[in-house]
Amino acid sequence: MTSPMIADSLVLPCGAVLPNRLAKAAMTEGLADPQGRATPELARLYGLWADGGCGLLITGNVQIDGDHLERPGNVIIEGPQDAAALAGLRAMASAGTRAGGHIWMQISHAGRQTQVTVNPHPRAPSAVPVGLPGKQFGMPVALTEAEIRDLIERFGVAAEVAKDTGYTGVQIHAAHGYLLSQFLSPRANLRTDQWGGSLENRARMLMAVVTRVRAGVGPAFPIGVKLNSADFQKGGFAFEDSVIVAGWLQAAGVDLLEISGGSYEQPAMMDIQGMEAPDVPLQKASTAAREAYFVDFAKTMRASLTMPLMVTGGFRSRRAMNTALETGGADVIGLGRPLCVDTAGPAKLLAGADELDRWESKLRLLPPWLSCLGGLKMLRAVEGFAVTYWYYAQIDAIARTGKASIGISPFAALLSIQKAGKVWLKARKD
């Protein structure tokens, strides 16, 4: 039996077939209207990504609670949707599948990682604030039992809406420090009831969500989960715990597990995957050179798992992607930032191109040695934020005009996107 390559199809446990092994990883778009409805811009964006060649597109955070957004402009599904909201979702799904591939809706709740401008007192497993300076996040309030049950139901309803409006699967976001990830973390979850304490209790929320979603969408509809390999924090969600939870997810019928890592407090390589945090690489240079930041974790998980694994983070060359597939480090390769500039990058790889463009080095404004100077570390962090927002700006430009706007500077992009977010929040509140 030959080893898989990026152009090979993949049959998921539920029977659905991905036409190739390339996936657009979830990246925050910020393009919903102030009511949280999908817009024509989102449909244009996902149509271009569908034409670009990935067998699977995973949307950015679709939030199940409008008071707990990852950022202004998130699509929101809170219970049954009105006609306008359903039409927007259908248009986005239709565009995302027009080339014959899949589009999965990523469903999420930000929990304590809700910006203070959205909610100064977000709900979370426990009243443990995000450990970052700058007062970007408020003091959370511990969820009640009734609120937890309500959120489980909301995840299920969102998945049902996704299926009904043409999405071909869902991904449950349980990574990067969002709500379900917070429940898994011993640092963020200090509960003493059935939702906290032991790993089984801390995983109860995630498992209940998976069970509710499966009940709502049926056995043939793909369900993915995005799970941290680790939080990379002392006393946090450890890799050993992640392996155990992954086994429970497999037993629950999950079709694709995406291996990720980190949170806002410890971003790992999230800047390269989902653009949800500043540029703070934590992996060794040798790991970065191999391009696949979480492949080693996935390989270890593979020893005890049979369900397909997706790995995102740093992939640029076709050789590295095929090597990850051949060696069992991944079954699906997730691509992020390169697709913010060149939507047709995957098709080029499938046609034989050697690698995707590497924009990160072109956007550096400060020499690397500055990060060694204590007083300038904050400046490097600001630069990292600005680079992240440059990619936000590219997504925005493609959605609105059909092409990237690479001429904008990272700091101009930062100011522009933040201004747009303030306008969006004001319109939502008005």
N, C-alpha and C positions, 0 to 999 in steps of 0.2 A: 504493500500500500504506500503510495507516494505521499509526501508531506504536503500540507496545504500551502497555497500561495495566495496573494492578495486578491487575485481574480476568481478564486474558487468560491462556490456557493457554500452555505452552511445551513443545515437543517437543525432547527431548534427543538427542544424536547416537546413542545406543544404541537409540532408538525409544521409550523410556519418556516419559510425558507428565505434567508437573506441572499440576494443575488451575488454578493461578493463580501470580502472580509474587511472592507473599509467603512468606518462609521464617522459621521460628524458628531463629535462629542457635544454635550449640552453647553451652550454659551449664552449668557444673559444678553437679551436683546434690548429691553427698555423701550419697546415700540408699541405697546398697547395704548388704547385711548384712556382718558382719565377714569372711565368706568371699568377698566380692566378688560376690555374687549379686544380681540384680535383685529388688526387693521389690514387694509390693502397692502401696506408696506411689509407686514409680516408675510403675506402671501407672495409678494414679489421676491422677497429674500429667500423663502424656502423653495420657491420654484427654481431660482438660480442654483441653489445648493443641490436640488434634485437633479438638475441638468448636469451638475458637476461630477457625477459619477459614483458617489458613495451609495452602497447598498442599504445603509441605514442612516437616517437623520434623527437625532434626539433633540427635542426642543429645549430652549432655556427654561428656567424655573416657571412653571405654572402654579400659582399659589392657591391653596385651598382656603385662605383667610386673608381678606383684604386689609386687615390690620397688622399683618405679619408678612411684609414684603421683603424680598431680598434687595430690591432697589425700586425706585420709582419707574413705572412703565411695565412692570410685570403683568402678564395675563393673569386674570383671577377667575377661578370657578368656585363660587360659593353656592352650592346647592343647584337646583334646576335653573337653567339659563333662559333668558328671553330670546325672542326671535332674532334680534340684531346680533346678540352674542353668539348664538348658534350659527348664524350665517357667516360671521367672521371666522369662527373655528373651522367650519366646513371648507371655506375658501383656502385657508392655510393648509389644511390636510390634503385637499385636492391638488394644490400646487406642489406640495411636498412628495406626492406619490406619482406625479405625472410622467416620470421617466421609468416607472416600474419598480422603484425601490420602496422601502419602508419609511414611515415617519412615526416615531413614538413620542408621546407627550410625557415630559418629565414633570411629575407632580411633587409638590414640596410645601414646606412650612418653615419659615425662617427661625421661629422660636426666639431665643434671646439675641440672635444675630440680626434682629430687625433694627434698622437705623432709628435713632432717637427722633428724627424728624417725621418718621412714619408713626411711631408708637413709643412714647417715653417709658412705658411700663409693659413690655411684651410678656406673654405667657411662655413659660419654660418648665422643664421638669422640677427645678428648684430655683430658689431666689439667689442664684449665683451669677453675677454679672460677667460679661466678656472682659477678660483681663488685658485690655488695651488702653493706652493713654488717648487723650483727645476728646473724650466724652461723646464718641460717635454712637454709643449704645447705652440705653438706660438700665435702671435696676429692674430685673425681671420679677414677675410674680409667679409663684408655684401654681401649676395647674391643679384643679380639683379633679376628683374621680369622674364627675359628670362631664367636665370639659374634655378630658382624655377620651371618653367614649364618643363624644361628639366629633372630635377630630378624626378618630378612626372611621367614623361614618362619612365624614367629608372626603377623606381620601378615596373611599369606595365610590361615592357619587361622582367625583372628578374623573375617575377611571371609566365609569359608565358613560359619562358625557363624551370622553375621548373616543370611545368605541362607537358611540352613536353618531358622531360627527365625522367619521372617516379615518381617524388615526388607526394605525395598524398594530399598535402596542402602547404600553406605558412603561416608564421607568420611575420607580419610587426612589426619591433622593434620601439616602440615609448616610451621607458623607459630608465632609467639609464643615462640620460644626453646626449644621442646621438641626431642626427639632429632633428628628429621629436619631441623628448622630449624638445629640445632647443626651437623649435617654440612654444611649449605649455607654457614655463616658462616666466613669466613677468620679471625675472632677466636677462635671456639670450636673450630675444626677446624685443628689444626696438623700433621696427619698427613702423612707423606711417601710413603705407599704409594698404591695405586690408589683409596683412599677419601678422599684429601686433595690439596691443591695447586691444580690447575687447576679451573675451574668444572665442567668435565665430570666430573672425579673427585669433587668435593664433592657433585655432584648424583647420583652413581652410586647411593648408598643409596636415595634417593627413587625414582629410576627403576626400580631393582630391586624395590622394594616394589610399585610400580604394576604392573609386569610380572607379579609373583607373584600379586597380588590378581586381576588380570584373568584369569590362567590358572585361578584357582580358582573364580571366579563366572560365567565365560562372557561372551559378547559383548553380551547383552541386559540385563545387570544394571548399573545406574548406579554409576559411580565418580566421586566428587568429590575434590578436593584443596583444602586450605586453605593458601595460600601467602602469605608476607610480600611486600608490595610493596617493602619495605626494612626493615632492622633499625633505621634511624635512629641508627646508631653509626658513628663514624669507623673506617674499615677493616673494616666489617661487610659483610653481604649487601646489595649496592647495587641500586637499581631497574633499572639496565641489566642486571644479572645476572638479576633476576627475570623480565624480559621474555624473555630467552633460555630460561630454564628453563620458562617458561610455554609457549613454542613446542614444547619437547621433550615436555611433558605432553600438549599437543594431539595431537602425532604419535603418542603412545602410547595414544591413545583415551580420555582423560579426558573426562567428560561435563559437568562443572560445576566451574569454578575460582572459589573464593572468594578475593577480594583482601583482605588484611589487613595488619598491620604491627606491628613492635615485639617486645619480649621483656620478661622481668622486669626486666632492666637498663635498658631504655628502653621504657616501657609504651605510648607513643603514646596512642591512644584505646582501649586494650584494656578499660579499665574499663567503657566503654559497650557494648562488643561482648560479650565473653565473661566479664567479671567475674573475670579471672584475675590482676589486678594493681591496685595502688593508683591513685587518681585523679590522674594526672599528665598533663593534656592538653598536647600538644606542637604541635598544629596552630595556624595563625593564626586569629585571631578571625573573619576573613572566611570562612575555610573552615568553621569551626564554625557560622556563621550560615547557611551553605548546607545544613547538616545532614549532608552526605554526606562523611565524612572521607576516604574512599579512592576517590571517584568520579573525581577527576582522574587518579589512577594508572590506573584501569580504562579510562578514555577513551584514554589513551596506548597501553595494551596492545591495545586494540581495533583499532588500525591494522594490527597484524600477526597478529591472531587471529580465528578464526571460532567457536570453541567458546563456549558460554554463560558469562557471568561473573556472579558474585554479589558484592554489596557490602554490608557490614554496618557500622554505626557511626553513631549519632546521628540516624537517621531518626525523625521524629515526625509530620510532616504528609503528608497524601495528595498534596498538590501537589508537594512535594519528591521523593516517591517516583516519581510519574508523570513528572516532569521528568527524573529520572535514567534512566528507561526510554526516554523519547522521544529523549533526546540521545545515546543509546548508551553512557552511563556505567555501565549495569548491565542485565542481563537478569532478575535475581532480586534482590529487596530483602530483606536480612536484618534481622530485628528481635530485640532482646535484652531489655534491662531493662524496657521497658513491659509485656512479657508476664509478668514476675515479679509484677506487681500485678493486671493485668487480662488474664486469659487470653482473653477474648473481644474484645480490641482489634482484631485483624485483621478479624474479621467486621464490626465497626462501620465500619472503613475501607471495606470492600467494599460496605457498604450506603450509603455516602455521607458518613460522618463526616469532618470536616476534619482532625483530628489525634488522636494518642494523648496520654495524660496525660504531663506533664513533671514527674517526681518529683525530679529531681536538685536543683533549686533549693530545694525544700521541705525537703531533708535537710541543708542546709548549717548547721553549728553555729558556724562561725567566719567573720568578715567577710573577704572576699577580700584586702583590703590587708594582712592579717597575713602572708601568704605572702612579702611583700617584706622582712620583718624576718628576718635570717639565723637568729637563735636560735629562731624559731617555725616555720621550714620543716618541721622534723620533726613538729611538732604538726599541721600541715596534712596531712602524709603519713599520720599516724595517723588523722586524720579521714577521709581518703580510703579507708583500709582499712575503717574502721567503716561508711562508706556502702556499700562493696562487700558487707560482711557483712550489712547490712540487706537487701540483695537476696537474699543466700543464705537469710536467715531467711524471706523471703516465699516462695521456692521450697519450703522445708521446710514452711511452714504450709499452703500449697496442697496439697502432697502428702499431708499428714497429716489435714487437716480439710476440704479442698475450697475454702478461701478464704484470702486474704492476711491478714496480721496487721500492718497498717500502724501500729498504735499503739506498737509496740516502738521504742525509741530505737536509733540506729545503734550506740552504744557497748554497750548491753545486748545487741544482736544479735551484736556482735563477741565478747563474752565467752561468750555462749550457744553459738555455733557452734564456737568454739575448744574449749570444754569438751566438747562432743559429739564432736569429733574425737579428743580424748585418750582418751575412753571407748572409742571405736571401735577405736583402735589398740591399747589394752590388751586388749580382747576378741579382737582378731585375733592378738595375740602369745600370749595365753593358750590 
